Amino acid sequence: MASTKKIYSCNNCGAKYPKWMGQCSQCGEWNTVDEEIIQSKKKSEPNIILNKSKLKEIKEIDAETTERIKIGDNELNRVLGGGIVPGSVILISGEPGIGKSTLILQISISIKRKVLYISGEESQQQIKLRANRISKNQNECYILTETNLELILKSIEALMPDLIVIDSIQTIQTDGIENIQGSTPQIKECTSTLIKVAKQTGIPIIVIGHITKDGNIAGPKVLEHMVDVVLNFEGDKNNLYRILRSKKNRFGSTSEIGIYEMINTGLNIVKNPSELFTSNRENQLSGNCIGITLDGNRSIMIEIQALVSSAVYGTPQRISNGFNSKRLNMLLAVLEKKAGFKIGVKDIFINITGGIKIDDPALDLAVIFSILSSNTNLSIKNGLCFCAEVGLSGELRNVKNIDIRISEAERLGYNKIIISSNSKTQNKTNQIDILKFSKLSDVVKEVFKEQD
């Protein structure tokens, strides 16, 4: 029997200690040091990962371009940078019930390749029922309900699939470690072994990971450094829309997003999100304003709603849904100091329609005019949208990729867009009027001049 010894390691930074400590001295985090059991006897590796890499000089390595595995999901293809790279390990995280397993099963049964779907949370009958609900055209997808890593590796060696799915990594355990299922050493060891399998065989692996109540991926922080791609599935369970966002990608951009709509038969790709997020264009309502945001190379029109009312309680409320609350407070200070609107004693509520979260500063001007529209009870004219960052001095600042944003507004039929005077545009079309301003006060006069 192999002898073991105990050490203590930090889940956040991986620092090791001979005894337990309440606070990690390396990263300063509290309650992140857990017990870890180390095997003194070398474990025998299965045949599937016995192949060892050979030493090569860099000029001797063949720079062959490996073709990515294309999926029938264009949103996921774009987020990954053009498809799945062979031998890569992809980690997908998200809140319970958000649709992670549905998304991965949808890919598994639609891709025209041999897929091994390993589940430690559901039975084969449960997965079959969900697959029938998603699609009747189910290709080569093999289901294995197993949590033992050694048995999983034997199944991989026997089948040699083109894609492996693990749902979820927290349910997998190895016999080489005595810790309980889901513990930090178990997750680290199982992930490390799966990465070896992917690199030695060239089989890509998609791993689903749970998250903690703080929104972080459960397990050691080093788990995100080990894998090649980290995707986060965001959204509100009470809302139809889901966003797949890339947090790390060794083979593509981390600024791309994928947008889905949750329906009874699974997740539908949202081909034109701008029309979904700006559905109330026909109704001229006060407090509504249209802005343009950019995620990666995708430009999206966003409807911003604001409500300004008299403060019932002593301290005015500042509540924002989908927009940074600290940035909202900054914009309100600029609005009062530079534009002369006394709204410091009023309750202000901001909502980004569709239940999504936006951090793009290009929405500053749209947020300000949704607040002014609600405060004055004057609606913004149809066909007008805003795209500019607002500085602390009340000046309008340029934003990146302004031509892409203008083209999106023009495509959806808007006839006017207000941007910063510092913006250099190449758009020479006459279908949309581009109004350039340098100060916030000048924009206020222009927007409300016909409604005074």
N, C-alpha and C positions, 0 to 999 in steps of 0.2 A: 504494500500500500504506500502511495506517495506521501511524503511528509509535507506539511503546509506551514506557512508562517503568515502572521497578520501584520499589515501595515495600514496606515490611514492616509487617504488621498482626498484632495479638494475636487469637488464636482465641477467647479467653475474654471479653475486654471490648471488642474492636474498636479499641483504640488504635493509631495509625499512627506509624511511625518511618522516618527516612531510611536507616537501616542496620540490620543484624541485631543483636539483643540477646538474651542468654541468659535474662534475666529481664525481664518487663514491669514498667515503673516505675509503671504506673497501678494494676494489680490485684495485683502481686506474684507472679504465677504464673511458674513456670520452664518453658522449652522450649515456649512457646505462640506465639512470634513466628515467622511464616512469610512467605515471599516472595509478593508479589501483583503481578500485571501489570496496569497500567491503560492502556486504550486512549485515545489522545489524540483520535482521530477519532470523532465521534458515529455510533453504529450505527443503521441504519434498522430501525425496529420493524415487525413484521408487521401486516397490516391488522386483525387480531383485537384488537389493543390500541391502536389509533390514537385511539379515542374519548377525549376529554379531559373531565375534570369541569368544570362551570361554577360560578362563584362565586355563592353564595346566602346570604342572611341566614337565620339559624336559624329564624325564625318563618315563613319562606317554604317550608321543607322539609316535604313531606307525610309525616306520621308514620303511614305505612301499615304495618300489621302483616303482615310477610311470613310466609307459612305455611312451617313447617319441613318438610323431606322426611322422611317416616316410613319407617323400615326395618322389615323383618320380624323384626328382632332387638330384643326389648324391653330386653335388658341394655344394648346400645349406645345405644339411644334414651334411657334414663335417665341414662347416664354423660354423654351430650352435652347433656342438659338438655331433652330432648323431641324430638330428631331433629336432622337436619343443616340448618344455616342456609344458605340460598342465598348464594353468593359467599364462603363461608368456606373456609379452608385448614386441614386437620386433619393433624397429624403423629403417626404411630404408631411407637413404638420398642419394642425388645425384643431379647432374646438370640437368636442363631441357632438355628433349629429349634424355637422356642417356639410357632409357629403364627400369625405375623403375616399371611403371604401366604394361608394357609388361611382365616383370618377375613375378610379383605378380599374374596377370591374368592367366599366363601360369601355375602357381602352383595351382590356385583356380579351374581351369577346369580339371586338371589332377589328383589331389588328390582324393582318394576314400573315401571322407567324405563329410558331409553336410557343405557347405561354404556360408557365407553371405558376399557378396562383396558390400560395401557401397562406392559410388562415389559422390563427390561433385563437380567434374570437368567435367564429361562427361554424356551424356544421355544414356539411356538403349540401344538405337539403335546403338550408336557409339561403346559401349562396345561389343555388339553382332557382329558387323562387324570385330572388332579386334580379337574377339574370333574365328570367322570363319577362319580368316587368320592363326591363330596359330594352331588350331586343330579342327578336325571334331568330335572327341570323347570327348564330354563335359558331365561331370558327374554332381552330385548335386551341382550346383552353383546358388545361388539366388542373383539377382541384385537389389539393392535399391539405387536410386538416391535421396539423402536427405542430408540436411546440418543442420537440427535442431536436437540437441542432445536428447531432450526429446522424439521426434518421433522415433529416431534411437533406443533408449532403449526399447521402446514399441515393435518395430519389433524384437529386439533380444529376448525379453521375450516371444513373440508369437512363434518364430521359434526355439529357443534354438539350434543354429548350433554348429558344432564341431570346427569351425574356423571362425574368424571375420577378415575382411580386411577393413581398413579405407584409402581411397584415396581422399584427403589428410587431415591431421590433421588441416592444416591452413584454410580449408574451413568449418570446423565444428564450430557451435556456440550454446550457451545455453541461454535460456531466463532468467536465474538467474543473468546475468551480462549485464549491459547496454553498454559495450564497443563494438566497431565495430568488424566485423568478421576478424580474423587473428591477432588481437592485442594480446599482451602478456598475459593479464588476461584471455582472452577467451581460448587461447591455453593451459594455465596452468590448468584452471578449467576443460576443456573438457578432457584433458589427465588424470587428477586426477580421474575423474569419470569413465573413461574407465578402468583404472587400478583397481579400486574397483570392477568393473564388472568381470574382469579377475580373480582376486584373490578369489572372493566369489563364482563364478560359475565354475571355472576351465577351462573356454574357453580361449584358446590363441588368442591374437589379434596382427595382423600385421598392423603397422601404417606407412604410407609413409609421409615423411617430406620434405618440400622445403629447399633449402639452400640459403644463402645470397651471394652477389658478392665476399665476402672474402672466401667463401667455407665452412662457418660454418652453422649449422642447424638453420633455422629461428625460432625465438622465444626465450624464456628464456634459459639460459645455464643449469638451473636446470632441464630442460626437459630430458637431457641425464642421469641425476642421478635418475630420477623417473622410467624410463623403465628398463627392465632386459637386453636387448640386443640392441646394436647400430651397424648397418651395414652401410657401405659406399659403394655405387656403383660408381666405378671410370672408366674413359676411355675418349677417344677423340671421339667426334661425327663423325669425319672424318676417324676414324679407325674402323676396324671390331671388335676388341677385347674389352671386358669389364672385370673388376676385381671386385669381391665382397669381401670386406675386413672388418674384424671384429674390431671395435674400443673398444667395451665393451661386455663382455659375462659372466654373472653370472653362466652359466651352462657349460662352455667349454673354450677352449683356444682362445686367441685373436691373435694368430700368424698364423691361417689358412686363406687361400684365396681360392676363387672360380673363375675360368676363363671361360668366355663365348665368343661365336662368334655371332655377330648380323647378321642375314640374313632376307630375306623377310618374312619368316614364323615365326619369333620370335627369341629367344635366344637358340643357340645350346651349349651343354656342350663340352668343349675342353678336350678330354680324354688324349691327349698326347701333352701338350704345348711345350715341348722341340723341337719336330720336326717342329712346326710352327715358333718358334723363331730362328731356325737355318736352314733356308730353302736353303741357298746358300753355302752349304758345298762343292759342286762339283767344284765350281769356286774358284781358288786361286787368290784372289784379295788383293792388299795391303791395309792396314787400317782395315781389318776385323780380329776379334779375338773372340774366344769362351771362355766364363767363366761359372761358375756354381753358381747359387744362391739357397737359401733355404728359403721357406715360410712355416712355420709350419713344417709338416713332409713331405712336397713335395719338391723334388729337381728338378730344371728346368735349362736346358741349355740355355744360353742367348748369342746372337750374338751382339757384340759391334763394332760399326763402328766409325772410326776416320778419320779426314781430317786435314792435316797440310799443310799450305801454307804460302807464304811470306805475311807479313802484308802490305796492301796497304796504310792504314792510319797510323797516328803516333802512336796510342796506339794499341797493339795487342788485338785481340778479343778472348774471352774465352766463348764459347757458348756450353752448354750441354743440351741435351734433354733426360730426364729420369734418369739422374745421378746428384748427388749433386754437384753444381758448386764450392762450397767452398772446398770440398774434392778433386775436380779436380785440383784446384790451389795448394793444398798441394802436390799432387802427381807430378805435374809438377816441383815444387821446389825440391822434392827428386830426380827426374829424372835428373835434371840439376846439382845438388850438388853432388850426390853419383854415378851417372852413366856417367857423363861427356858430356851429350848431350846438346848443346846450342840451345834451342828452345824458349828462353824467348822473342825473337823478332818476333815470327811467330804466325799467326792466328791458333787457334786450335778449332775444332768442334767435339763434341762427340754426338753419337746417340745410344740409346738402341732400338733395333728393336722391332716391335710389338706395340709401343706406350705405354709401361708400365714404371712405375717408380720403381727403385730399390735403396734401401739404404744399401744393404748388403756389408760390407767391404771386403768380399771374392772376390769381382770383381776387387779389386785394381790392381792386377797383370795383369788381362786381359785388363783393361783400358790402363795401361802403355804400353803393347805390341801392342795394336792397334795403339797407337800414334807413337811408334817407327817404326812400319811397314809402316805407311803412310809417316813418315819423311824420311825413307831410301828407300822407294818405293820397299821394299822387302816383299813378302807375307809370312804369317805363313803357315807352311806345314799342309796339311789336316791330320786329326786324332790327332792333338795336342790341348789340352785345358789347362786352367790355373785355379787355385783355391788357393789363398793365400791373406792375408792382408799384406800391405806394411807399415812398420813403418817409422818414421822420420829419422832414421839412415840408411835407406836403407835395413833393415833386413826383412826377410819374417816371418810373424807371423802365428800361427796356427789359424784355424777357427773351429767352432763347427760342430759336426756331419759330419766329413770328410768322414767316410765310406759310408754314404748315398749318398754323392755327387759323390764319386768314382764309386759306383754301377750304378748310372744314366749314367755317361759317358761311362762306360763299356757296358751298355745295348744298347746304341745308336751307338756302333761300334767304339768308339775312342780307339786308341792304345797307347796313351801317355798322361799323366797328370802331371803337375808340381805343387808341393805343398811345404809347409814349412818343413824344416828338423825337426822341433819340433812336427810335427803331428804324433800321435800314431794311426796307422791304424791296423785293424784286417783283412783287405782284403788280402787274400793269393792267389788269382787267378793269372794265367799267361796270361790272355787275354788282360790285359792292363799293360803297364809299368808305374810304379810310380816313378817319378824322384823327389828327395828331395834336396832342396837347402836352404842355410841360408842367402845368400846375393843376392841383386838384380843384381849386376854386374856379378855374376857367371851365372845367368839365361840368361843374354844378350849374353854372350859368347856361351852358349850352344845352344840357339835358332838360332843364326845367324852364327854359326861356318862354316856351309857348304855353306853359300851364300856370303861369303866375296870375 
